Amino acid sequence: MSETMTLSQAFRAGVREEMARNERIFIMGTDILLRGGHFAQVKGLGEEFGEDRVRDTPISEAAMVAAGVGAALNGMRPIVDLNFMDFSFGAMDEICNQAAKIRYMFQMPVPMVIRATNGIAYGGAQHNNVFESWFAEMPGLFVAMPSTPADTKGLIKTALRVDDPVMFLMHKGQSGLRGEVPDGELTIPLGRAAIRRPGRDVTVVSYGITVGKALAAAEQVAADGIDVEVIDLRTLYPLDRETVVNSVRKTGRAVVADESPAYGGVAAELVASIQESAFDYLDAAIIRVAAPHSPVPQSPALLQAAVPQPADIEAAIRTLLRHPG
């Protein structure tokens, strides 16, 4: 059996189950006790578990994360909800110099989740930062970015059971995305990608909101007999290189798609990994479909042009198929 949920509802369901299972889990952030967060991601949990376990905090991201680190070091399992990942600039020292490094420096676990919405939507340059590659390259942090409600529930339940800090990123444009979530216990290991669509001609690798765009592109080219395999990474660290490489060895062609800037982003890491482990299997050069190295525009028309769309992924697929191999 399964239930249809939005991404936010699936997150809340996973957190609720884990809070009922483990009394050491609590949530802190702004506007979460009564409002349930800006995206209703914890709506109703304050009423159910009380203000000791769902805590409104002052508007200080540094204080939130620092308090979370302290609580984790003392046996608790906090969820620090920043609402928007753009606000993490105010807590970079606490995230990158404290949460990420304490286990290495002092051999003490730091079991905490830092949740926020990430990615590009309407709101201008200051509310459209794409940070996943920043955190994925920081040793000591796990980074999860689900693309479906089911994965959101499964990944947050796993994140609340590991002993290291997890950056849990949910795309701004997907909070209301609906999908089937299986009933019963559902956990998804960190570092295991999903093959969303099997295929034999081209591999498209993505994560988050861009997975849906990749699937749309795959359906479009299928009308012309092009069989595309779509891989959803689900976590950016650990990165499931094995699934990606095995797929590219099978298809011989690869498109890497995400909405972060191409320069120094997750796509660049994936291209390097494929080159290192599957170069002899490639029939054409790998194509990156990513955002330009530019702040995100306020104009809706310019925003659509700046963010990779299904048509861009489709064009990349067709370009690769011009190489006979």
Helices and strands as residue ranges (DSSP letters): E 2-6, H 7-21, E 25-29, H 45-49, E 54-56, H 61-73, E 77-84, G 85-91, H 92-92, I 93-99, H 102-106, E 113-118, G 125-127, H 132-136, E 142-144, H 149-159, E 166-171, G 172-174, E 178-182, E 194-197, E 202-206, H 209-222, E 228-232, E 235-237, H 241-251, E 254-261, H 266-278, G 279-281, E 287-291, H 300-306, H 310-320
